[in-house]
Amino acid sequence: MRENTCCFTGHRSLPQRQLEPIAKRLESAVDTLISQGITNFISGGALGFDSMAASLILRKKAQGAGISLTFMLPCQAEDRFWRRRDQLNYAYLLSQADYIQVISQHYYDGCMKKRNVAMVDNSAYCICALIHGHSGTQQTVDYARSQGLTVISVTD
């Protein structure tokens, strides 16, 4: 399964002026991977890029692409402190997922990193929206490269 899988990593907050170009590059990258036989996509479920990517995969599925969406969540109730609008979107995305894997029942320092490592360990490709370093996204991209994944940036 790993060879047919792509995970997503990106920042929770993306600059407004970059949202449309990132979305276009993301769709192009996903279309290319689907045409190459990639059928499984993993989202970490966070706000921002993770949600953007998950929404795209659900649209592709609705259009008939034979793909699946897995959410790999760091903990239960990840959305507990989010705005109501974001919680509703999150609940909808989860309801449409093919699979949901939860790393921990409770939040603890490090559960996000453990989730990111698990996503990479189960993937051959990683699509990233990396804008600034010193972040979980940078750590995930670095780990993906160290594990030999093909990393595709949608922010270059």
N, C-alpha and C positions, 0 to 999 in steps of 0.2 A: 504494500500500500504506500509506503514512503515515497517510492519513485514516481507515483502519480499524484503527489500532494504538494500544495503550496500554502504557506502560512503568510499572514500579513502582520506587519508591525509599523507603527507610526505614532506620531504625537497626538495627544488628546486635544490639543489646541493648535489649529493650523491658521496661518494668516488668511484673512478673508479674501485678499486679492489673489491668493494662490489656489483657492478651492476649486475653481473651474478647471484650470490647467492640470491640477493633480487628478481630478476626477476623469478627465479625458485620457491622460496617460495611464491611469489605473485601468480604465476600460480596455484600452489598446493592449496593455500587458496581459490582462486576463484573457482577452480574445486570442492572443498569440499562444498562450499556454494551453487553452482549450483545444486549439487547432493542432497542438503537439501531443494531445492525449492526456493532459492533466485533468483529472476528474474530481479531485477532493481539495477542498479549500478550508483552511482553519483560521478563524477569527478569535482574538482574545477577548472580545466583547466590550472593550472600553469605549468611552466616548471618542469622538473625533474620527481618526482614520480607520480604526477597527470597525466602527459602525458604518462608515462610508463603504468600506470594502464588503461587509456582510450584506448591505442593501443591494449592492451591485450583483453579488452572486445570486441573491434571491430573484432579482430581475432576470438574470440570464436563465435561471431554472424555469421561471414562468414563461420564458420565450422558447422553451423546449431543449435547452442545453442539458445533456445528461451528466450533470455534476451534483455534488453534495456539499453541504455546508455543515461544518462542525464548529461549535463554540467550545473553546477551552478556557474555562473561567478560573480565575485565581482563588475565588472563595464564593460561598453562598452570599446572597444579599450584597453583591458588589455595588449595586445601585442605591443602596440605602440612603445616601446623603445627596443624591442627584436631584435636579429639578424634576418636578412632576412630568413635564413634557418629555424629558429624556428617559424617565422611568417607563413611560408608556411605550415609547419607541423601542426601548430595550426589551420589554415584555413581548412586543410584537415580533421582533427579530428572533428571540429565543423560541417563540411558538412556531416559527417557520423552519427552524433548524432541523437537519436530519439527525444530528447527534449533539449531545451536550456532555462535556466532561468537566467535572469540578475538581480542582486540585486540593482544596481544603474546605472543610465545613465552616471554618471561622477565619477571619482575617488575621494574619500575623505578618510581622516584618519579614519580607522575603518571599511571600506567596506570589507576588507579581513576577519576580524573577524566576521562580520555579515554574510558573505557567509559561513564561517566554522560552525557557529551556525546553520544556516539554513540546511546545509547538515546533521548535526547530528540530528536535530529535525525531519528530514524526513527519518531516518534510524533506523534499529535495530542492524546493524553490522557496524563496522568500521575496515578497514584494514589499518594499518599504517606502515610507514617506518620512525621510530623515532630513530635518532642517537644521537642527543644532545638536552638538555633541553633549557629552556629560549628561546623558539621559538613559532611561531604560531602553528606548528605541536604539540608541547607539550601542549599548551593551548587547542587545539582541542581534543587531546587524553584525557586530564583531564576532559573536558566537556563531552565527550562521556561516560566516565566511570561514571561520576556523574549522567548522564541521564539513566544509566542502559544498555547501549549498550554492546554487546559482542565485545571486542576489540581484534583484531588479529594482532600481530606484525610480520612483515616479516624481521626484522633485528636482532632478537634474535638468 
